Amino acid sequence: MISEFLQMGGYGFYVWASFLIVFVFCSLLFYSTRKTLKKYEKEFTKELEKLPAKHKKRIKKSSKVISSILASQNKLS
């Protein structure tokens, strides 16, 4: 019964190969996007460090996104 399912009436190779290809490319897209996001987060924190302390405090309080980025970069001081 399981072998019939895997063979899918003779089309199993094409179906499972398609699933594998889609999985591989989705994984590559995910890791590429994640790497790019981390790069932009680092650039953002460098730019934020250039701001005066008064502006940094105001920005940290006003935005949850910025707070989470800084927390992930361990720069929430």
N, CA, C and O atoms as a printed pandas DataFrame, in Angstrom:
     atom_number atom_name residue_name chain_id  residue_number  x_coord  y_coord  z_coord
0              1         N          MET        A               1    0.808   -1.185    0.000
1              2        CA          MET        A               1    0.000    0.000    0.000
2              3         C          MET        A               1    0.862    1.264    0.000
3              4         O          MET        A               1    0.588    2.208   -0.741
4              5         N          ILE        A               2    1.904    1.275    0.835
5              6        CA          ILE        A               2    2.770    2.449    0.874
6              7         C          ILE        A               2    3.564    2.566   -0.420
7              8         O          ILE        A               2    3.759    3.668   -0.932
8              9         N          SER        A               3    4.020    1.448   -0.945
9             10        CA          SER        A               3    4.781    1.511   -2.195
10            11         C          SER        A               3    3.904    2.008   -3.336
11            12         O          SER        A               3    4.389    2.705   -4.227
12            13         N          GLU        A               4    2.619    1.660   -3.321
13            14        CA          GLU        A               4    1.700    2.181   -4.340
14            15         C          GLU        A               4    1.560    3.696   -4.217
15            16         O          GLU        A               4    1.517    4.419   -5.212
16            17         N          PHE        A               5    1.489    4.154   -2.963
17            18        CA          PHE        A               5    1.399    5.590   -2.740
18            19         C          PHE        A               5    2.654    6.297   -3.252
19            20         O          PHE        A               5    2.564    7.324   -3.925
20            21         N          LEU        A               6    3.829    5.738   -2.927
21            22        CA          LEU        A               6    5.082    6.348   -3.355
22            23         C          LEU        A               6    5.260    6.313   -4.869
23            24         O          LEU        A               6    5.844    7.231   -5.446
24            25         N          GLN        A               7    4.760    5.257   -5.519
25            26        CA          GLN        A               7    4.879    5.152   -6.969
26            27         C          GLN        A               7    3.874    6.037   -7.694
27            28         O          GLN        A               7    4.139    6.488   -8.808
28            29         N          MET        A               8    2.737    6.289   -7.082
29            30        CA          MET        A               8    1.688    7.150   -7.620
30            31         C          MET        A               8    1.338    6.816   -9.064
31            32         O          MET        A               8    1.285    7.692   -9.928
32            33         N          GLY        A               9    1.106    5.564   -9.298
33            34        CA          GLY        A               9    0.681    5.138  -10.636
34            35         C          GLY        A               9    1.737    5.355  -11.710
35            36         O          GLY        A               9    1.399    5.588  -12.871
36            37         N          GLY        A              10    2.999    5.283  -11.340
37            38        CA          GLY        A              10    4.074    5.456  -12.307
38            39         C          GLY        A              10    4.608    6.875  -12.382
39            40         O          GLY        A              10    5.616    7.119  -13.046
40            41         N          TYR        A              11    3.953    7.812  -11.715
41            42        CA          TYR        A              11    4.381    9.207  -11.747
42            43         C          TYR        A              11    5.104    9.633  -10.473
43            44         O          TYR        A              11    5.425   10.810  -10.305
44            45         N          GLY        A              12    5.354    8.704   -9.596
45            46        CA          GLY        A              12    5.962    9.001   -8.300
46            47         C          GLY        A              12    7.302    9.697   -8.402
47            48         O          GLY        A              12    7.573   10.640   -7.658
48            49         N          PHE        A              13    8.143    9.242   -9.316
49            50        CA          PHE        A              13    9.462    9.855   -9.466
50            51         C          PHE        A              13    9.332   11.342   -9.765
51            52         O          PHE        A              13   10.048   12.150   -9.171
52            53         N          TYR        A              14    8.445   11.718  -10.662
53            54        CA          TYR        A              14    8.276   13.115  -11.049
54            55         C          TYR        A              14    7.673   13.944   -9.920
55            56         O          TYR        A              14    8.071   15.086   -9.687
56            57         N          VAL        A              15    6.711   13.351   -9.227
57            58        CA          VAL        A              15    6.059   14.061   -8.123
58            59         C          VAL        A              15    7.052   14.307   -6.996
59            60         O          VAL        A              15    7.171   15.434   -6.515
60            61         N          TRP        A              16    7.771   13.267   -6.566
61            62        CA          TRP        A              16    8.694   13.421   -5.443
62            63         C          TRP        A              16    9.905   14.258   -5.822
63            64         O          TRP        A              16   10.431   14.996   -4.989
64            65         N          ALA        A              17   10.349   14.155   -7.056
65            66        CA          ALA        A              17   11.448   15.014   -7.508
66            67         C          ALA        A              17   11.014   16.483   -7.498
67            68         O          ALA        A              17   11.794   17.365   -7.139
68            69         N          SER        A              18    9.772   16.732   -7.892
69            70        CA          SER        A              18    9.252   18.097   -7.869
70            71         C          SER        A              18    9.185   18.634   -6.454
71            72         O          SER        A              18    9.574   19.774   -6.202
72            73         N          PHE        A              19    8.690   17.815   -5.517
73            74        CA          PHE        A              19    8.648   18.235   -4.116
74            75         C          PHE        A              19   10.053   18.541   -3.606
75            76         O          PHE        A              19   10.247   19.530   -2.899
76            77         N          LEU        A              20   11.013   17.728   -3.943
77            78        CA          LEU        A              20   12.382   17.928   -3.496
78            79         C          LEU        A              20   12.954   19.228   -4.051
79            80         O          LEU        A              20   13.582   19.995   -3.321
80            81         N          ILE        A              21   12.741   19.471   -5.322
81            82        CA          ILE        A              21   13.249   20.695   -5.948
82            83         C          ILE        A              21   12.632   21.932   -5.301
83            84         O          ILE        A              21   13.334   22.896   -4.996
84            85         N          VAL        A              22   11.326   21.899   -5.095
85            86        CA          VAL        A              22   10.648   23.034   -4.460
86            87         C          VAL        A              22   11.166   23.233   -3.046
87            88         O          VAL        A              22   11.410   24.370   -2.642
88            89         N          PHE        A              23   11.336   22.182   -2.295
89            90        CA          PHE        A              23   11.851   22.280   -0.932
90            91         C          PHE        A              23   13.249   22.890   -0.910
91            92         O          PHE        A              23   13.533   23.760   -0.086
92            93         N          VAL        A              24   14.117   22.444   -1.802
93            94        CA          VAL        A              24   15.487   22.958   -1.848
94            95         C          VAL        A              24   15.489   24.452   -2.173
95            96         O          VAL        A              24   16.175   25.231   -1.510
96            97         N          PHE        A              25   14.723   24.854   -3.192
97            98        CA          PHE        A              25   14.723   26.259   -3.568
98            99         C          PHE        A              25   14.046   27.146   -2.525
99           100         O          PHE        A              25   14.468   28.285   -2.327
100          101         N          CYS        A              26   13.029   26.660   -1.870
101          102        CA          CYS        A              26   12.410   27.430   -0.784
102          103         C          CYS        A              26   13.383   27.587    0.386
103          104         O          CYS        A              26   13.435   28.646    1.012
104          105         N          SER        A              27   14.138   26.555    0.676
105          106        CA          SER        A              27   15.142   26.640    1.740
106          107         C          SER        A              27   16.229   27.641    1.385
107          108         O          SER        A              27   16.643   28.438    2.227
108          109         N          LEU        A              28   16.693   27.603    0.139
109          110        CA          LEU        A              28   17.704   28.564   -0.303
110          111         C          LEU        A              28   17.183   29.995   -0.232
111          112         O          LEU        A              28   17.904   30.898    0.192
112          113         N          LEU        A              29   15.948   30.203   -0.639
113          114        CA          LEU        A              29   15.346   31.527   -0.563
114          115         C          LEU        A              29   15.235   31.995    0.884
115          116         O          LEU        A              29   15.521   33.154    1.184
116          117         N          PHE        A              30   14.826   31.110    1.773
117          118        CA          PHE        A              30   14.707   31.448    3.185
118          119         C          PHE        A              30   16.055   31.876    3.758
119          120         O          PHE        A              30   16.148   32.926    4.393
120          121         N          TYR        A              31   17.092   31.084    3.544
121          122        CA          TYR        A              31   18.393   31.400    4.115
122          123         C          TYR        A              31   19.004   32.645    3.482
123          124         O          TYR        A              31   19.680   33.415    4.163
124          125         N          SER        A              32   18.777   32.846    2.204
125          126        CA          SER        A              32   19.266   34.050    1.546
126          127         C          SER        A              32   18.578   35.292    2.103
127          128         O          SER        A              32   19.231   36.302    2.368
128          129         N          THR        A              33   17.276   35.218    2.279
129          130        CA          THR        A              33   16.524   36.342    2.832
130          131         C          THR        A              33   16.940   36.621    4.265
131          132         O          THR        A              33   17.075   37.778    4.662
132          133         N          ARG        A              34   17.141   35.575    5.035
133          134        CA          ARG        A              34   17.560   35.727    6.432
134          135         C          ARG        A              34   18.936   36.385    6.519
135          136         O          ARG        A              34   19.164   37.247    7.368
136          137         N          LYS        A              35   19.844   35.979    5.648
137          138        CA          LYS        A              35   21.188   36.552    5.630
138          139         C          LYS        A              35   21.124   38.039    5.278
139          140         O          LYS        A              35   21.816   38.850    5.893
140          141         N          THR        A              36   20.305   38.398    4.303
141          142        CA          THR        A              36   20.150   39.788    3.904
142          143         C          THR        A              36   19.545   40.613    5.034
143          144         O          THR        A              36   19.977   41.738    5.284
144          145         N          LEU        A              37   18.552   40.060    5.714
145          146        CA          LEU        A              37   17.934   40.755    6.836
146          147         C          LEU        A              37   18.956   41.033    7.933
147          148         O          LEU        A              37   19.001   42.139    8.472
148          149         N          LYS        A              38   19.764   40.052    8.262
149          150        CA          LYS        A              38   20.785   40.246    9.296
150          151         C          LYS        A              38   21.783   41.328    8.889
151          152         O          LYS        A              38   22.227   42.113    9.727
152          153         N          LYS        A              39   22.138   41.370    7.601
153          154        CA          LYS        A              39   23.060   42.386    7.103
154          155         C          LYS        A              39   22.456   43.780    7.273
155          156         O          LYS        A              39   23.142   44.701    7.717
156          157         N          TYR        A              40   21.180   43.940    6.924
157          158        CA          TYR        A              40   20.517   45.233    7.055
158          159         C          TYR        A              40   20.323   45.618    8.518
159          160         O          TYR        A              40   20.394   46.798    8.860
160          161         N          GLU        A              41   20.081   44.648    9.375
161          162        CA          GLU        A              41   19.965   44.943   10.802
162          163         C          GLU        A              41   21.290   45.464   11.357
163          164         O          GLU        A              41   21.298   46.392   12.166
164          165         N          LYS        A              42   22.398   44.882   10.936
165          166        CA          LYS        A              42   23.708   45.350   11.398
166          167         C          LYS        A              42   23.985   46.762   10.902
167          168         O          LYS        A              42   24.487   47.599   11.654
168          169         N          GLU        A              43   23.660   47.032    9.639
169          170        CA          GLU        A              43   23.837   48.377    9.101
170          171         C          GLU        A              43   22.973   49.380    9.865
171          172         O          GLU        A              43   23.409   50.495   10.151
172          173         N          PHE        A              44   21.755   48.977   10.190
173          174        CA          PHE        A              44   20.841   49.848   10.914
174          175         C          PHE        A              44   21.378   50.176   12.304
175          176         O          PHE        A              44   21.314   51.324   12.742
176          177         N          THR        A              45   21.902   49.174   12.993
177          178        CA          THR        A              45   22.424   49.422   14.338
178          179         C          THR        A              45   23.656   50.330   14.287
179          180         O          THR        A              45   23.861   51.146   15.186
180          181         N          LYS        A              46   24.467   50.194   13.250
181          182        CA          LYS        A              46   25.628   51.087   13.110
182          183         C          LYS        A              46   25.166   52.530   12.921
183          184         O          LYS        A              46   25.730   53.453   13.509
184          185         N          GLU        A              47   24.147   52.714   12.104
185          186        CA          GLU        A              47   23.601   54.058   11.892
186          187         C          GLU        A              47   22.973   54.600   13.168
187          188         O          GLU        A              47   23.108   55.786   13.470
188          189         N          LEU        A              48   22.300   53.757   13.905
189          190        CA          LEU        A              48   21.656   54.183   15.146
190          191         C          LEU        A              48   22.688   54.583   16.195
191          192         O          LEU        A              48   22.447   55.494   16.988
192          193         N          GLU        A              49   23.826   53.910   16.204
193          194        CA          GLU        A              49   24.881   54.228   17.165
194          195         C          GLU        A              49   25.452   55.624   16.922
195          196         O          GLU        A              49   26.007   56.230   17.839
196          197         N          LYS        A              50   25.326   56.128   15.727
197          198        CA          LYS        A              50   25.849   57.456   15.404
198          199         C          LYS        A              50   24.964   58.575   15.952
199          200         O          LYS        A              50   25.405   59.721   16.048
200          201         N          LEU        A              51   23.734   58.255   16.308
201          202        CA          LEU        A              51   22.808   59.270   16.809
202          203         C          LEU        A              51   23.158   59.687   18.236
203          204         O          LEU        A              51   23.764   58.917   18.981
204          205         N          PRO        A              52   22.779   60.895   18.611
205          206        CA          PRO        A              52   22.970   61.320   20.005
206          207         C          PRO        A              52   22.119   60.467   20.952
207          208         O          PRO        A              52   21.105   59.900   20.546
208          209         N          ALA        A              53   22.538   60.385   22.199
209          210        CA          ALA        A              53   21.865   59.533   23.194
210          211         C          ALA        A              53   20.402   59.916   23.375
211          212         O          ALA        A              53   19.557   59.043   23.573
212          213         N          LYS        A              54   20.093   61.192   23.312
213          214        CA          LYS        A              54   18.716   61.654   23.480
214          215         C          LYS        A              54   17.807   61.087   22.393
215          216         O          LYS        A              54   16.694   60.641   22.673
216          217         N          HIS        A              55   18.284   61.109   21.167
217          218        CA          HIS        A              55   17.495   60.581   20.061
218          219         C          HIS        A              55   17.356   59.056   20.139
219          220         O          HIS        A              55   16.308   58.500   19.811
220          221         N          LYS        A              56   18.423   58.398   20.576
221          222        CA          LYS        A              56   18.371   56.929   20.705
222          223         C          LYS        A              56   17.299   56.499   21.694
223          224         O          LYS        A              56   16.528   55.580   21.418
224          225         N          LYS        A              57   17.248   57.163   22.847
225          226        CA          LYS        A              57   16.247   56.805   23.855
226          227         C          LYS        A              57   14.834   56.997   23.322
227          228         O          LYS        A              57   13.964   56.148   23.517
228          229         N          ARG        A              58   14.614   58.122   22.646
229          230        CA          ARG        A              58   13.285   58.407   22.113
230          231         C          ARG        A              58   12.884   57.370   21.070
231          232         O          ARG        A              58   11.738   56.921   21.045
232          233         N          ILE        A              59   13.814   56.994   20.219
233          234        CA          ILE        A              59   13.534   56.004   19.172
234          235         C          ILE        A              59   13.272   54.630   19.782
235          236         O          ILE        A              59   12.353   53.932   19.352
236          237         N          LYS        A              60   14.057   54.235   20.768
237          238        CA          LYS        A              60   13.880   52.935   21.413
238          239         C          LYS        A              60   12.520   52.819   22.082
239          240         O          LYS        A              60   11.886   51.765   22.037
240          241         N          LYS        A              61   12.077   53.902   22.699
241          242        CA          LYS        A              61   10.781   53.890   23.377
242          243         C          LYS        A              61    9.616   53.872   22.389
243          244         O          LYS        A              61    8.564   53.303   22.679
244          245         N          SER        A              62    9.801   54.488   21.233
245          246        CA          SER        A              62    8.680   54.652   20.307
246          247         C          SER        A              62    8.461   53.462   19.373
247          248         O          SER        A              62    7.395   53.349   18.767
248          249         N          SER        A              63    9.437   52.585   19.245
249          250        CA          SER        A              63    9.300   51.517   18.259
250          251         C          SER        A              63    9.663   50.152   18.831
251          252         O          SER        A              63   10.774   49.944   19.318
252          253         N          LYS        A              64    8.718   49.236   18.765
253          254        CA          LYS        A              64    8.976   47.855   19.200
254          255         C          LYS        A              64    9.907   47.142   18.226
255          256         O          LYS        A              64   10.701   46.292   18.630
256          257         N          VAL        A              65    9.809   47.487   16.952
257          258        CA          VAL        A              65   10.665   46.850   15.941
258          259         C          VAL        A              65   12.123   47.187   16.205
259          260         O          VAL        A              65   12.986   46.309   16.189
260          261         N          ILE        A              66   12.389   48.454   16.448
261          262        CA          ILE        A              66   13.764   48.872   16.722
262          263         C          ILE        A              66   14.274   48.216   17.998
263          264         O          ILE        A              66   15.423   47.779   18.056
264          265         N          SER        A              67   13.431   48.147   19.012
265          266        CA          SER        A              67   13.837   47.496   20.258
266          267         C          SER        A              67   14.183   46.032   20.035
267          268         O          SER        A              67   15.156   45.531   20.598
268          269         N          SER        A              68   13.393   45.346   19.220
269          270        CA          SER        A              68   13.677   43.930   18.964
270          271         C          SER        A              68   14.947   43.760   18.132
271          272         O          SER        A              68   15.702   42.811   18.344
272          273         N          ILE        A              69   15.188   44.668   17.188
273          274        CA          ILE        A              69   16.426   44.599   16.396
274          275         C          ILE        A              69   17.628   44.806   17.301
275          276         O          ILE        A              69   18.610   44.067   17.231
276          277         N          LEU        A              70   17.538   45.815   18.145
277          278        CA          LEU        A              70   18.662   46.079   19.047
278          279         C          LEU        A              70   18.869   44.957   20.046
279          280         O          LEU        A              70   20.005   44.640   20.398
280          281         N          ALA        A              71   17.787   44.355   20.505
281          282        CA          ALA        A              71   17.914   43.231   21.422
282          283         C          ALA        A              71   18.580   42.043   20.730
283          284         O          ALA        A              71   19.389   41.341   21.336
284          285         N          SER        A              72   18.240   41.823   19.470
285          286        CA          SER        A              72   18.855   40.713   18.738
286          287         C          SER        A              72   20.326   40.972   18.451
287          288         O          SER        A              72   21.111   40.036   18.296
288          289         N          GLN        A              73   20.692   42.236   18.382
289          290        CA          GLN        A              73   22.091   42.605   18.141
290          291         C          GLN        A              73   22.855   42.795   19.457
291          292         O          GLN        A              73   24.047   43.102   19.441
292          293         N          ASN        A              74   22.170   42.612   20.601
293          294        CA          ASN        A              74   22.759   42.795   21.936
294          295         C          ASN        A              74   23.309   44.202   22.134
295          296         O          ASN        A              74   24.373   44.381   22.727
296          297         N          LYS        A              75   22.584   45.196   21.637
297          298        CA          LYS        A              75   23.018   46.572   21.760
298          299         C          LYS        A              75   21.985   47.414   22.478
299          300         O          LYS        A              75   21.923   48.623   22.253
300          301         N          LEU        A              76   21.191   46.831   23.315
301          302        CA          LEU        A              76   20.100   47.532   23.981
302          303         C          LEU        A              76   20.605   48.167   25.278
303          304         O          LEU        A              76   20.069   47.903   26.354
304          305         N          SER        A              77   21.622   48.989   25.171
305          306        CA          SER        A              77   22.156   49.653   26.373
306          307         C          SER        A              77   21.953   51.135   26.314
307          308         O          SER        A              77   22.340   51.849   27.239
